[in-house]
Amino acid sequence: MTDEELAVLSPATEGGSAIVAAPHLEGMPAQERDWVLATALRSLVSRDLVEIANIAELDAALRQENRSADVEMDMRFSPDLELALTLRRTAERVLAVERTTSEDTSYAYVFVHGADVLLIEDVTGGGMHAFTLVATVPEAAESIRRLVDPHETAGHDGPTQELDPEALERDSMAPPMKDVIDNALVVGQLVLLADTPGPLLMTYATAEELWTVNVDAPHAPSGITARSVGEQTLVDSVSRLLTPTAVAA
């Protein structure tokens, strides 16, 4: 789906759309936005994702035959779309992922409904949204690993380096962390969104290795660590963010 198609479905997607990026739509002028939203609705109907139950009433209003009444669209969704929108709207926890490269920024969101129901929403820099339903936390974690480590440079686990929260500026960091940041080709930011703010995981992938910076809790005076990680350790780190225990960390 596209940014504009999901915008048309609001407020049905209100819970999810409040946090999900819409990179294409957000930079669009207001006049152009109205036009693309109308086109998006036609696209949804033509693809049998949406049915307008009161289309005759709407058509009359558009032709100004019923000027005195406000007509609200009665939209009916296909089963797959209904499921995606419901899971997107009602998740208790969401893992928000932002990946930045020299070319663009893309996003992913994992809507968590327990250990066996997780909806992944991948968002491209051009505003295309792809939904995938997975049944296990490791499967979702592997999907996120591929996003933040597209060149598969996560190779080995290194020693843990404690970082001072008061000296997290790039120029204050000592090697090798400073060198990794300077040479990162892919930077990932993973944030757990829940009633209780969760941990933050940053990833820095160079041409040769991948490092993570883990922050246990926002504004914590300690609990910030950095290390190079292998593929399985990276998957395990993402998995911890997706489990209920991560909220209490």
MIDOSE-1310 file (N, C-alpha, C; in nm, 2 decimals, decimal comma, always signed):
residues 249
mtde	+0,08/-0,12/+0,00/+0,00/+0,00/+0,00/+0,09/+0,12/+0,00; +0,03/+0,24/-0,02/+0,10/+0,37/-0,03/+0,06/+0,45/+0,09; +0,14/+0,56/+0,11/+0,11/+0,66/+0,22/-0,03/+0,71/+0,20; -0,07/+0,74/+0,08/-0,20/+0,81/+0,06/-0,31/+0,71/+0,08
elav	-0,29/+0,58/+0,04/-0,40/+0,48/+0,06/-0,42/+0,46/+0,21; -0,31/+0,46/+0,29/-0,33/+0,44/+0,43/-0,39/+0,57/+0,50; -0,36/+0,68/+0,44/-0,42/+0,81/+0,49/-0,57/+0,81/+0,47; -0,62/+0,76/+0,35/-0,76/+0,75/+0,32/-0,83/+0,66/+0,43
lspa	-0,76/+0,56/+0,48/-0,83/+0,47/+0,57/-0,84/+0,52/+0,71; -0,78/+0,63/+0,74/-0,80/+0,70/+0,87/-0,94/+0,74/+0,89; -1,00/+0,73/+1,01/-0,94/+0,70/+1,13/-0,93/+0,55/+1,16; -0,96/+0,47/+1,07/-0,96/+0,32/+1,09/-0,82/+0,28/+1,13
tegg	-0,71/+0,35/+1,08/-0,58/+0,31/+1,11/-0,52/+0,41/+1,21; -0,60/+0,48/+1,29/-0,55/+0,59/+1,37/-0,44/+0,55/+1,47; -0,46/+0,43/+1,53/-0,36/+0,39/+1,62/-0,22/+0,36/+1,56; -0,22/+0,30/+1,44/-0,09/+0,28/+1,38/-0,04/+0,40/+1,31
saiv	-0,13/+0,48/+1,24/-0,08/+0,59/+1,16/-0,02/+0,70/+1,25; -0,05/+0,70/+1,38/+0,00/+0,80/+1,47/+0,15/+0,79/+1,48; +0,21/+0,67/+1,46/+0,35/+0,65/+1,48/+0,43/+0,62/+1,35; +0,35/+0,58/+1,25/+0,42/+0,53/+1,12/+0,45/+0,64/+1,03
aaph	+0,57/+0,64/+0,98/+0,62/+0,75/+0,89/+0,54/+0,74/+0,76; +0,52/+0,85/+0,70/+0,46/+0,86/+0,56/+0,55/+0,96/+0,48; +0,67/+0,91/+0,44/+0,77/+1,00/+0,38/+0,72/+1,07/+0,25; +0,64/+1,00/+0,17/+0,60/+1,06/+0,05/+0,49/+1,16/+0,07
legm	+0,40/+1,13/+0,15/+0,28/+1,22/+0,17/+0,32/+1,34/+0,26; +0,41/+1,32/+0,35/+0,44/+1,43/+0,44/+0,50/+1,55/+0,37; +0,57/+1,53/+0,26/+0,64/+1,64/+0,19/+0,55/+1,70/+0,08; +0,43/+1,66/+0,08/+0,34/+1,70/-0,04/+0,26/+1,82/+0,00
paqe	+0,25/+1,92/-0,10/+0,16/+2,04/-0,08/+0,02/+2,00/-0,05; -0,06/+2,08/+0,03/-0,19/+2,05/+0,06/-0,28/+2,03/-0,05; -0,27/+2,11/-0,16/-0,36/+2,10/-0,27/-0,33/+1,97/-0,35; -0,21/+1,93/-0,36/-0,17/+1,81/-0,43/-0,21/+1,69/-0,35
rdwv	-0,21/+1,70/-0,21/-0,25/+1,59/-0,12/-0,39/+1,55/-0,14; -0,48/+1,65/-0,15/-0,62/+1,63/-0,17/-0,65/+1,54/-0,30; -0,57/+1,58/-0,40/-0,59/+1,51/-0,53/-0,54/+1,36/-0,52; -0,42/+1,34/-0,46/-0,37/+1,20/-0,45/-0,46/+1,12/-0,36
lata	-0,52/+1,18/-0,25/-0,61/+1,10/-0,16/-0,73/+1,05/-0,24; -0,78/+1,14/-0,33/-0,90/+1,10/-0,41/-0,86/+0,98/-0,50; -0,74/+0,99/-0,56/-0,69/+0,89/-0,65/-0,67/+0,76/-0,57; -0,61/+0,77/-0,45/-0,59/+0,66/-0,36/-0,71/+0,58/-0,33
lrsl	-0,82/+0,65/-0,30/-0,95/+0,59/-0,28/-1,00/+0,51/-0,40; -0,98/+0,56/-0,51/-1,02/+0,49/-0,64/-0,94/+0,36/-0,65; -0,81/+0,37/-0,62/-0,72/+0,26/-0,63/-0,76/+0,15/-0,53; -0,80/+0,19/-0,41/-0,84/+0,09/-0,31/-0,97/+0,01/-0,35
vsrd	-1,06/+0,09/-0,41/-1,18/+0,03/-0,46/-1,16/-0,06/-0,58; -1,07/-0,02/-0,67/-1,05/-0,10/-0,79/-0,98/-0,23/-0,76; -0,90/-0,23/-0,65/-0,83/-0,35/-0,61/-0,91/-0,44/-0,52; -1,03/-0,41/-0,50/-1,12/-0,48/-0,41/-1,07/-0,49/-0,27
lvei	-1,00/-0,39/-0,22/-0,96/-0,38/-0,08/-1,06/-0,31/+0,00; -1,13/-0,22/-0,07/-1,24/-0,14/+0,00/-1,36/-0,14/-0,08; -1,48/-0,15/-0,02/-1,61/-0,13/-0,08/-1,68/-0,01/-0,02; -1,73/+0,08/-0,10/-1,81/+0,19/-0,05/-1,95/+0,15/-0,05
ania	-2,01/+0,13/+0,07/-2,15/+0,07/+0,08/-2,25/+0,18/+0,04; -2,22/+0,31/+0,06/-2,32/+0,41/+0,03/-2,27/+0,50/-0,09; -2,23/+0,43/-0,19/-2,17/+0,50/-0,30/-2,27/+0,59/-0,38; -2,39/+0,55/-0,38/-2,50/+0,63/-0,45/-2,52/+0,76/-0,38
elda	-2,52/+0,75/-0,24/-2,54/+0,87/-0,16/-2,42/+0,97/-0,18; -2,30/+0,91/-0,18/-2,19/+0,99/-0,20/-2,18/+1,06/-0,34; -2,22/+0,98/-0,44/-2,22/+1,03/-0,57/-2,32/+1,15/-0,58; -2,44/+1,14/-0,52/-2,53/+1,25/-0,52/-2,48/+1,37/-0,45
alrq	-2,41/+1,35/-0,34/-2,35/+1,46/-0,27/-2,24/+1,53/-0,35; -2,16/+1,45/-0,42/-2,06/+1,51/-0,51/-2,12/+1,59/-0,62; -2,23/+1,54/-0,67/-2,30/+1,62/-0,78/-2,39/+1,73/-0,72; -2,38/+1,75/-0,59/-2,45/+1,86/-0,52/-2,60/+1,84/-0,53
enrs	-2,65/+1,72/-0,53/-2,79/+1,70/-0,52/-2,84/+1,70/-0,38; -2,75/+1,69/-0,29/-2,79/+1,68/-0,15/-2,70/+1,78/-0,07; -2,71/+1,91/-0,09/-2,62/+2,01/-0,04/-2,64/+2,02/+0,11; -2,75/+2,00/+0,17/-2,78/+2,03/+0,31/-2,72/+1,92/+0,40
adve	-2,68/+1,81/+0,35/-2,64/+1,70/+0,44/-2,49/+1,67/+0,42; -2,42/+1,64/+0,53/-2,29/+1,59/+0,53/-2,29/+1,44/+0,52; -2,23/+1,38/+0,42/-2,23/+1,24/+0,40/-2,10/+1,18/+0,44; -2,11/+1,08/+0,53/-1,99/+1,01/+0,57/-1,98/+0,88/+0,50
mdmr	-1,85/+0,85/+0,45/-1,83/+0,72/+0,37/-1,85/+0,60/+0,46; -1,92/+0,51/+0,41/-1,94/+0,38/+0,48/-1,85/+0,28/+0,41; -1,73/+0,26/+0,46/-1,63/+0,18/+0,40/-1,62/+0,04/+0,46; -1,62/-0,06/+0,37/-1,61/-0,20/+0,41/-1,48/-0,25/+0,36
fspd	-1,40/-0,32/+0,45/-1,27/-0,36/+0,41/-1,26/-0,51/+0,38; -1,17/-0,55/+0,29/-1,14/-0,69/+0,26/-1,09/-0,75/+0,39; -1,11/-0,89/+0,41/-1,06/-0,95/+0,53/-0,91/-0,93/+0,56; -0,83/-0,94/+0,46/-0,68/-0,92/+0,48/-0,65/-0,78/+0,53
lela	-0,72/-0,68/+0,46/-0,70/-0,54/+0,50/-0,75/-0,52/+0,64; -0,87/-0,57/+0,67/-0,93/-0,56/+0,81/-0,84/-0,61/+0,91; -0,78/-0,72/+0,89/-0,68/-0,78/+0,98/-0,56/-0,70/+1,01; -0,50/-0,65/+0,90/-0,38/-0,56/+0,91/-0,41/-0,44/+0,98
ltlr	-0,53/-0,37/+0,95/-0,56/-0,25/+1,02/-0,59/-0,27/+1,17; -0,65/-0,38/+1,20/-0,68/-0,41/+1,34/-0,55/-0,43/+1,42; -0,46/-0,52/+1,37/-0,34/-0,54/+1,43/-0,25/-0,42/+1,45; -0,26/-0,34/+1,35/-0,18/-0,21/+1,35/-0,24/-0,11/+1,45
rtae	-0,36/-0,12/+1,48/-0,43/-0,02/+1,57/-0,43/-0,06/+1,71; -0,42/-0,19/+1,74/-0,44/-0,24/+1,88/-0,32/-0,30/+1,94; -0,20/-0,29/+1,89/-0,08/-0,35/+1,95/-0,05/-0,28/+2,08; -0,01/-0,36/+2,18/+0,03/-0,30/+2,31/+0,17/-0,25/+2,30
rvla	+0,25/-0,31/+2,21/+0,39/-0,27/+2,20/+0,43/-0,27/+2,05; +0,51/-0,17/+2,02/+0,55/-0,15/+1,88/+0,70/-0,13/+1,88; +0,77/-0,21/+1,80/+0,92/-0,18/+1,78/+0,93/-0,09/+1,65; +0,98/+0,03/+1,67/+1,00/+0,12/+1,56/+1,14/+0,12/+1,51
vert	+1,17/+0,10/+1,39/+1,30/+0,09/+1,33/+1,32/+0,19/+1,22; +1,43/+0,26/+1,23/+1,47/+0,36/+1,13/+1,60/+0,32/+1,07; +1,62/+0,31/+0,94/+1,75/+0,27/+0,88/+1,79/+0,38/+0,79; +1,91/+0,43/+0,81/+1,96/+0,54/+0,73/+2,09/+0,50/+0,65
tsed	+2,09/+0,52/+0,52/+2,21/+0,50/+0,44/+2,24/+0,63/+0,37; +2,34/+0,63/+0,29/+2,38/+0,75/+0,21/+2,27/+0,78/+0,10; +2,19/+0,68/+0,07/+2,09/+0,70/-0,03/+1,95/+0,74/+0,02; +1,91/+0,69/+0,13/+1,78/+0,73/+0,18/+1,76/+0,67/+0,32
tsya	+1,64/+0,70/+0,37/+1,59/+0,65/+0,50/+1,47/+0,57/+0,48; +1,47/+0,45/+0,54/+1,35/+0,36/+0,54/+1,32/+0,32/+0,68; +1,20/+0,26/+0,69/+1,15/+0,23/+0,82/+1,08/+0,09/+0,83; +1,07/+0,04/+0,95/+1,00/-0,08/+0,98/+0,93/-0,07/+1,11
yvfv	+0,81/-0,13/+1,13/+0,74/-0,13/+1,25/+0,69/-0,27/+1,28; +0,72/-0,32/+1,40/+0,67/-0,45/+1,44/+0,56/-0,43/+1,54; +0,44/-0,46/+1,51/+0,33/-0,45/+1,60/+0,31/-0,59/+1,67; +0,34/-0,58/+1,80/+0,35/-0,71/+1,88/+0,22/-0,74/+1,95
hgad	+0,16/-0,86/+1,93/+0,04/-0,90/+1,99/+0,07/-1,04/+2,06; +0,18/-1,05/+2,13/+0,22/-1,17/+2,19/+0,33/-1,24/+2,12; +0,37/-1,35/+2,16/+0,49/-1,42/+2,10/+0,46/-1,49/+1,97; +0,33/-1,50/+1,94/+0,30/-1,58/+1,82/+0,21/-1,50/+1,72
vlli	+0,19/-1,37/+1,74/+0,12/-1,28/+1,64/+0,20/-1,15/+1,63; +0,27/-1,13/+1,52/+0,34/-1,00/+1,51/+0,32/-0,96/+1,36; +0,28/-0,83/+1,35/+0,27/-0,77/+1,22/+0,38/-0,68/+1,19; +0,45/-0,70/+1,07/+0,56/-0,62/+1,03/+0,52/-0,53/+0,92
edvt	+0,54/-0,40/+0,94/+0,51/-0,30/+0,83/+0,65/-0,24/+0,79; +0,69/-0,27/+0,66/+0,81/-0,21/+0,60/+0,77/-0,09/+0,52; +0,84/+0,02/+0,54/+0,81/+0,15/+0,47/+0,93/+0,20/+0,40; +0,92/+0,21/+0,27/+1,03/+0,26/+0,19/+1,04/+0,41/+0,20
gggm	+1,16/+0,47/+0,16/+1,17/+0,61/+0,15/+1,07/+0,68/+0,06; +1,02/+0,60/-0,04/+0,92/+0,66/-0,13/+0,78/+0,64/-0,08; +0,76/+0,59/+0,04/+0,62/+0,58/+0,09/+0,54/+0,46/+0,06; +0,61/+0,35/+0,02/+0,54/+0,22/+0,00/+0,54/+0,14/+0,12
haft	+0,43/+0,08/+0,16/+0,41/+0,01/+0,28/+0,38/-0,14/+0,25; +0,46/-0,23/+0,30/+0,44/-0,37/+0,28/+0,41/-0,44/+0,42; +0,31/-0,52/+0,43/+0,27/-0,58/+0,55/+0,30/-0,73/+0,55; +0,36/-0,78/+0,66/+0,39/-0,93/+0,67/+0,34/-0,97/+0,81
lvat	+0,27/-1,08/+0,81/+0,23/-1,14/+0,94/+0,32/-1,26/+0,97; +0,38/-1,26/+1,09/+0,47/-1,37/+1,13/+0,42/-1,42/+1,26; +0,46/-1,55/+1,28/+0,41/-1,62/+1,40/+0,51/-1,64/+1,51; +0,63/-1,59/+1,49/+0,73/-1,61/+1,60/+0,82/-1,49/+1,61
vpea	+0,87/-1,46/+1,73/+0,96/-1,35/+1,76/+1,09/-1,36/+1,68; +1,15/-1,48/+1,68/+1,28/-1,49/+1,60/+1,26/-1,46/+1,45; +1,14/-1,50/+1,39/+1,12/-1,47/+1,25/+1,11/-1,32/+1,23; +1,04/-1,25/+1,32/+1,04/-1,10/+1,31/+1,17/-1,04/+1,33
aesi	+1,25/-1,09/+1,43/+1,38/-1,04/+1,46/+1,48/-1,06/+1,34; +1,46/-1,17/+1,27/+1,55/-1,19/+1,15/+1,51/-1,10/+1,04; +1,39/-1,06/+1,03/+1,35/-0,96/+0,93/+1,41/-0,83/+0,96; +1,41/-0,79/+1,08/+1,47/-0,66/+1,12/+1,63/-0,67/+1,11
rrlv	+1,68/-0,78/+1,13/+1,83/-0,80/+1,12/+1,87/-0,77/+0,97; +1,79/-0,83/+0,88/+1,82/-0,80/+0,74/+1,81/-0,66/+0,70; +1,72/-0,59/+0,76/+1,70/-0,44/+0,73/+1,82/-0,36/+0,78; +1,87/-0,38/+0,90/+1,98/-0,30/+0,95/+2,12/-0,36/+0,92
dphe	+2,12/-0,48/+0,86/+2,25/-0,54/+0,82/+2,24/-0,59/+0,68; +2,20/-0,51/+0,58/+2,18/-0,56/+0,45/+2,30/-0,62/+0,38; +2,42/-0,58/+0,42/+2,54/-0,64/+0,36/+2,60/-0,75/+0,44; +2,53/-0,79/+0,55/+2,57/-0,91/+0,63/+2,71/-0,89/+0,68
tagh	+2,74/-0,78/+0,74/+2,87/-0,76/+0,80/+2,88/-0,79/+0,94; +2,77/-0,83/+1,01/+2,77/-0,87/+1,15/+2,85/-1,01/+1,15; +2,97/-1,01/+1,20/+3,05/-1,13/+1,19/+3,09/-1,20/+1,32; +3,12/-1,12/+1,42/+3,17/-1,18/+1,54/+3,13/-1,09/+1,66
dgpt	+3,13/-1,15/+1,78/+3,10/-1,08/+1,91/+3,23/-1,03/+1,97; +3,24/-0,90/+2,00/+3,35/-0,85/+2,06/+3,33/-0,81/+2,21; +3,43/-0,76/+2,28/+3,41/-0,73/+2,42/+3,32/-0,61/+2,43; +3,25/-0,60/+2,55/+3,16/-0,50/+2,58/+3,23/-0,37/+2,62
qeld	+3,19/-0,26/+2,57/+3,25/-0,13/+2,61/+3,14/-0,05/+2,68; +3,17/-0,01/+2,81/+3,07/+0,08/+2,88/+3,09/+0,22/+2,83; +2,98/+0,29/+2,80/+2,98/+0,42/+2,76/+2,92/+0,52/+2,87; +2,98/+0,63/+2,88/+2,94/+0,73/+2,97/+2,82/+0,81/+2,91
peal	+2,71/+0,81/+2,98/+2,59/+0,89/+2,92/+2,62/+1,04/+2,90; +2,72/+1,09/+2,98/+2,75/+1,23/+2,97/+2,85/+1,26/+2,85; +2,89/+1,16/+2,79/+2,99/+1,18/+2,68/+2,96/+1,09/+2,56; +2,83/+1,11/+2,51/+2,79/+1,03/+2,40/+2,80/+1,11/+2,27
erds	+2,85/+1,23/+2,27/+2,88/+1,30/+2,15/+2,99/+1,23/+2,07; +2,98/+1,23/+1,94/+3,08/+1,16/+1,85/+3,22/+1,20/+1,89; +3,25/+1,33/+1,91/+3,38/+1,37/+1,93/+3,44/+1,33/+2,07; +3,35/+1,29/+2,16/+3,39/+1,25/+2,29/+3,42/+1,10/+2,30
mapp	+3,38/+1,03/+2,20/+3,40/+0,88/+2,20/+3,54/+0,84/+2,17; +3,59/+0,74/+2,23/+3,72/+0,68/+2,20/+3,71/+0,57/+2,10; +3,82/+0,55/+2,03/+3,83/+0,43/+1,94/+3,81/+0,31/+2,02; +3,75/+0,20/+1,96/+3,71/+0,19/+1,82/+3,57/+0,24/+1,78
mkdv	+3,49/+0,28/+1,89/+3,36/+0,32/+1,86/+3,35/+0,44/+1,77; +3,44/+0,54/+1,79/+3,44/+0,66/+1,71/+3,47/+0,62/+1,57; +3,56/+0,53/+1,54/+3,59/+0,49/+1,41/+3,48/+0,42/+1,34; +3,40/+0,34/+1,41/+3,29/+0,27/+1,36/+3,18/+0,37/+1,31
idna	+3,15/+0,47/+1,40/+3,05/+0,57/+1,37/+3,10/+0,65/+1,24; +3,23/+0,68/+1,23/+3,28/+0,76/+1,12/+3,27/+0,68/+0,99; +3,28/+0,55/+1,00/+3,28/+0,47/+0,87/+3,15/+0,39/+0,85; +3,05/+0,42/+0,93/+2,92/+0,34/+0,91/+2,86/+0,37/+0,78
lvvg	+2,82/+0,26/+0,71/+2,74/+0,27/+0,58/+2,59/+0,26/+0,60; +2,55/+0,19/+0,71/+2,41/+0,18/+0,75/+2,40/+0,20/+0,90; +2,31/+0,30/+0,93/+2,28/+0,33/+1,07/+2,14/+0,29/+1,10; +2,12/+0,21/+1,21/+1,98/+0,17/+1,25/+1,95/+0,23/+1,39
qlvl	+1,83/+0,26/+1,41/+1,78/+0,30/+1,54/+1,65/+0,22/+1,57; +1,65/+0,14/+1,67/+1,54/+0,06/+1,71/+1,49/+0,11/+1,85; +1,36/+0,15/+1,85/+1,30/+0,20/+1,97/+1,18/+0,12/+2,01; +1,17/+0,08/+2,13/+1,05/+0,01/+2,18/+0,95/+0,11/+2,23
ladt	+0,83/+0,11/+2,16/+0,72/+0,20/+2,20/+0,62/+0,12/+2,28; +0,59/+0,17/+2,41/+0,50/+0,10/+2,49/+0,45/+0,20/+2,60; +0,36/+0,15/+2,69/+0,32/+0,24/+2,80/+0,44/+0,28/+2,88; +0,52/+0,19/+2,91/+0,65/+0,22/+2,98/+0,76/+0,23/+2,88
pgpl	+0,83/+0,34/+2,87/+0,93/+0,35/+2,76/+1,03/+0,24/+2,77; +1,06/+0,18/+2,66/+1,15/+0,07/+2,65/+1,29/+0,11/+2,62; +1,38/+0,01/+2,60/+1,52/+0,03/+2,56/+1,53/+0,08/+2,42; +1,65/+0,13/+2,39/+1,69/+0,18/+2,26/+1,81/+0,10/+2,21
lmty	+1,81/+0,06/+2,09/+1,93/-0,01/+2,03/+1,97/+0,06/+1,90; +2,09/+0,10/+1,89/+2,15/+0,16/+1,77/+2,24/+0,06/+1,71; +2,24/+0,06/+1,57/+2,33/-0,03/+1,50/+2,41/+0,05/+1,40; +2,54/+0,02/+1,39/+2,63/+0,09/+1,30/+2,70/-0,02/+1,22
atae	+2,67/-0,03/+1,09/+2,73/-0,13/+1,00/+2,83/-0,07/+0,91; +2,95/-0,11/+0,92/+3,06/-0,06/+0,83/+3,07/-0,17/+0,72; +3,18/-0,15/+0,64/+3,20/-0,25/+0,53/+3,26/-0,38/+0,59; +3,30/-0,38/+0,71/+3,36/-0,50/+0,77/+3,30/-0,56/+0,89
elwt	+3,22/-0,48/+0,97/+3,17/-0,52/+1,09/+3,04/-0,44/+1,13; +2,97/-0,49/+1,23/+2,85/-0,42/+1,28/+2,86/-0,41/+1,43; +2,84/-0,29/+1,48/+2,84/-0,26/+1,62/+2,70/-0,22/+1,67; +2,67/-0,25/+1,79/+2,55/-0,21/+1,85/+2,58/-0,12/+1,97
vnvd	+2,49/-0,02/+2,00/+2,49/+0,05/+2,12/+2,36/+0,03/+2,18; +2,36/-0,02/+2,30/+2,23/-0,06/+2,37/+2,21/+0,04/+2,49; +2,09/+0,10/+2,50/+2,06/+0,19/+2,61/+1,94/+0,12/+2,68; +1,96/+0,08/+2,81/+1,86/+0,01/+2,88/+1,73/+0,08/+2,90
apha	+1,74/+0,21/+2,93/+1,62/+0,29/+2,96/+1,65/+0,44/+2,93; +1,55/+0,51/+2,88/+1,57/+0,65/+2,85/+1,62/+0,73/+2,98; +1,71/+0,82/+2,96/+1,76/+0,91/+3,06/+1,83/+0,83/+3,18; +1,86/+0,71/+3,16/+1,93/+0,63/+3,27/+2,07/+0,68/+3,29
psgi	+2,12/+0,68/+3,41/+2,25/+0,73/+3,44/+2,36/+0,63/+3,41; +2,32/+0,51/+3,37/+2,41/+0,40/+3,34/+2,34/+0,30/+3,24; +2,40/+0,19/+3,21/+2,34/+0,09/+3,13/+2,35/+0,11/+2,98; +2,45/+0,19/+2,94/+2,48/+0,21/+2,80/+2,61/+0,13/+2,76
tars	+2,59/+0,04/+2,67/+2,70/-0,04/+2,63/+2,72/-0,05/+2,48; +2,84/-0,08/+2,43/+2,87/-0,09/+2,29/+2,96/-0,21/+2,27; +2,93/-0,27/+2,15/+3,02/-0,39/+2,12/+3,00/-0,43/+1,97; +3,09/-0,49/+1,91/+3,07/-0,55/+1,78/+3,00/-0,69/+1,80
vgeq	+2,91/-0,72/+1,71/+2,82/-0,84/+1,73/+2,82/-0,92/+1,60; +2,80/-1,05/+1,63/+2,77/-1,14/+1,52/+2,63/-1,15/+1,48; +2,59/-1,22/+1,38/+2,46/-1,23/+1,33/+2,36/-1,28/+1,43; +2,39/-1,39/+1,50/+2,30/-1,44/+1,60/+2,28/-1,35/+1,71
tlvd	+2,38/-1,29/+1,76/+2,37/-1,19/+1,87/+2,28/-1,08/+1,83; +2,29/-1,03/+1,71/+2,21/-0,92/+1,66/+2,06/-0,96/+1,66; +2,03/-1,08/+1,61/+1,90/-1,14/+1,62/+1,85/-1,15/+1,76; +1,93/-1,20/+1,85/+1,89/-1,21/+1,99/+1,86/-1,08/+2,05
svsr	+1,94/-0,97/+2,02/+1,92/-0,84/+2,07/+1,78/-0,78/+2,03; +1,75/-0,80/+1,90/+1,62/-0,76/+1,85/+1,51/-0,84/+1,92; +1,53/-0,97/+1,93/+1,43/-1,05/+1,99/+1,39/-1,01/+2,14; +1,49/-0,96/+2,21/+1,47/-0,91/+2,35/+1,38/-0,79/+2,35
lltp	+1,40/-0,71/+2,24/+1,32/-0,59/+2,24/+1,17/-0,62/+2,21; +1,15/-0,74/+2,15/+1,01/-0,78/+2,11/+0,94/-0,86/+2,21; +1,00/-0,89/+2,32/+0,94/-0,97/+2,43/+0,89/-0,88/+2,54; +0,79/-0,93/+2,62/+0,74/-0,84/+2,73/+0,84/-0,80/+2,83
tava	+0,94/-0,89/+2,85/+1,04/-0,85/+2,95/+1,12/-0,73/+2,92; +1,13/-0,70/+2,79/+1,20/-0,58/+2,75/+1,14/-0,45/+2,80; +1,00/-0,45/+2,82/+0,93/-0,33/+2,87/+0,97/-0,30/+3,01; +1,00/-0,41/+3,09/+1,03/-0,39/+3,23/+1,18/-0,37/+3,25
a	+1,26/-0,37/+3,15/+1,41/-0,35/+3,16/+1,44/-0,21/+3,21
